[in-house]
Amino acid sequence: MMRKVEDLVQIRESRMTKKTILIAGATKGLGRAMTEGFNQLGHRVLGCGRSESEIIKLQQIYPNSDFQVVDIADADRVEAWGDRLFSQGDIPDYLINNAALMNRPVPFWEISDREFSQLIDVNIKGVANTIRAFLPAMMAKKAGIIVNFSSGWGRSTSPEVVPYCTSKSGTHR
């Protein structure tokens, strides 16, 4: 007897283990799309972003997930976020470092030291901050996968986005 496609999909979904997925940069672009997709599949998303209004919207849309305003460039705030999640029993099965800044498309010498530093703090140090905050708990759990997003520009360059290319090269390695 042949089963209907719908039955096969339902069987597959019932066998799929629901995961806890942490997404740094959950409020916009690819991070928002992943947040929506993982929630639709029934996973618990632990997301952060810098926009309070977007974090509030996500929490309203997905009340079974957990979203918080966190600037991943601030190691103390990332650690506090981790401590709050751990106190609730939330240890990620997947840690997705997606948050990133892009510089204004101008020649490198027109990028201020402040703008350059902010981009490096988010795109490189932010990745390190989330790994430092969450990896020990994942190791204690003896499970977990870390995904650090890079870019094709991490392997090449463009004259008007040198800081971004530099930061993504650091993430790529």
ZAMARGU-4260 file (C-alpha; in steps of 0.2 Angstrom, whole numbers, plus 5000, padded with zeros to 4 digits):
<rodrens>
0) 5000/5000/5000 | 5007/5017/4995 | 5007/5031/5008 | 5002/5049/5003 | 5015/5062/5003
5) 5007/5071/5017 | 5008/5055/5028 | 5027/5053/5024 | 5030/5072/5028 | 5021/5070/5045
10) 5031/5054/5049 | 5047/5063/5045 | 5042/5078/5056 | 5037/5068/5070 | 5054/5059/5070
15) 5063/5076/5069 | 5070/5081/5086 | 5066/5098/5091 | 5082/5108/5094 | 5087/5124/5104
20) 5095/5136/5091 | 5104/5152/5096 | 5104/5165/5083 | 5115/5181/5085 | 5108/5194/5074
25) 5090/5187/5074 | 5080/5203/5070 | 5085/5207/5051 | 5089/5199/5035 | 5095/5181/5035
30) 5094/5180/5054 | 5076/5185/5054 | 5072/5172/5040 | 5081/5158/5050 | 5071/5164/5066
35) 5055/5162/5056 | 5060/5146/5048 | 5066/5137/5063 | 5051/5142/5073 | 5039/5136/5060
40) 5048/5119/5061 | 5045/5119/5080 | 5062/5123/5086 | 5066/5134/5101 | 5075/5150/5095
45) 5086/5160/5107 | 5089/5176/5097 | 5097/5192/5100 | 5098/5209/5091 | 5101/5227/5095
50) 5084/5233/5090 | 5072/5233/5105 | 5057/5236/5094 | 5061/5221/5083 | 5065/5210/5098
55) 5048/5214/5106 | 5039/5210/5089 | 5048/5193/5088 | 5044/5188/5106 | 5026/5192/5103
60) 5026/5182/5087 | 5035/5167/5094 | 5031/5166/5113 | 5039/5149/5114 | 5056/5156/5109
65) 5066/5168/5119 | 5073/5185/5112 | 5083/5198/5120 | 5092/5215/5116 | 5110/5211/5116
70) 5125/5220/5107 | 5137/5205/5105 | 5151/5217/5104 | 5149/5219/5123 | 5156/5203/5131
75) 5148/5207/5148 | 5131/5208/5140 | 5133/5192/5130 | 5139/5183/5146 | 5124/5190/5156
80) 5113/5184/5142 | 5121/5167/5143 | 5119/5166/5162 | 5100/5171/5160 | 5097/5157/5147
85) 5107/5144/5157 | 5097/5148/5173 | 5081/5144/5162 | 5089/5127/5157 | 5092/5134/5139
90) 5109/5127/5131 | 5110/5129/5113 | 5111/5114/5102 | 5116/5126/5088 | 5125/5142/5090
95) 5123/5153/5074 | 5134/5168/5073 | 5125/5178/5060 | 5126/5196/5067 | 5136/5208/5057
100) 5139/5226/5052 | 5143/5232/5034 | 5152/5248/5032 | 5146/5263/5021 | 5153/5259/5003
105) 5166/5272/5003 | 5185/5272/5000 | 5194/5264/5015 | 5203/5281/5020 | 5186/5289/5022
110) 5180/5276/5035 | 5182/5284/5053 | 5192/5274/5066 | 5176/5274/5076 | 5166/5266/5062
115) 5180/5253/5058 | 5181/5248/5077 | 5163/5246/5078 | 5162/5234/5063 | 5177/5224/5070
120) 5169/5224/5087 | 5153/5216/5081 | 5160/5205/5066 | 5175/5198/5074 | 5174/5201/5093
125) 5156/5197/5094 | 5159/5180/5086 | 5172/5177/5100 | 5161/5184/5113 | 5146/5172/5109
130) 5158/5157/5108 | 5166/5161/5125 | 5149/5163/5133 | 5140/5148/5126 | 5154/5135/5122
135) 5158/5129/5140 | 5139/5125/5143 | 5139/5116/5126 | 5154/5106/5130 | 5147/5101/5147
140) 5132/5095/5138 | 5143/5086/5126 | 5133/5092/5111 | 5132/5106/5100 | 5137/5114/5084
145) 5144/5131/5081 | 5141/5140/5064 | 5150/5156/5060 | 5144/5165/5045 | 5157/5173/5033
150) 5155/5180/5016 | 5162/5178/4999 | 5170/5195/5003 | 5180/5186/5016 | 5190/5177/5002
155) 5192/5193/4991 | 5190/5211/4992 | 5181/5226/4986 | 5189/5244/4987 | 5173/5252/4995
160) 5170/5239/5009 | 5188/5234/5015 | 5183/5234/5033 | 5169/5222/5030 | 5180/5211/5019
165) 5193/5211/5033 | 5181/5206/5046 | 5174/5192/5036 | 5191/5186/5032 | 5194/5184/5051
170) 5178/5175/5053 | 5181/5164/5038 | 5197/5156/5045
</rodrens>
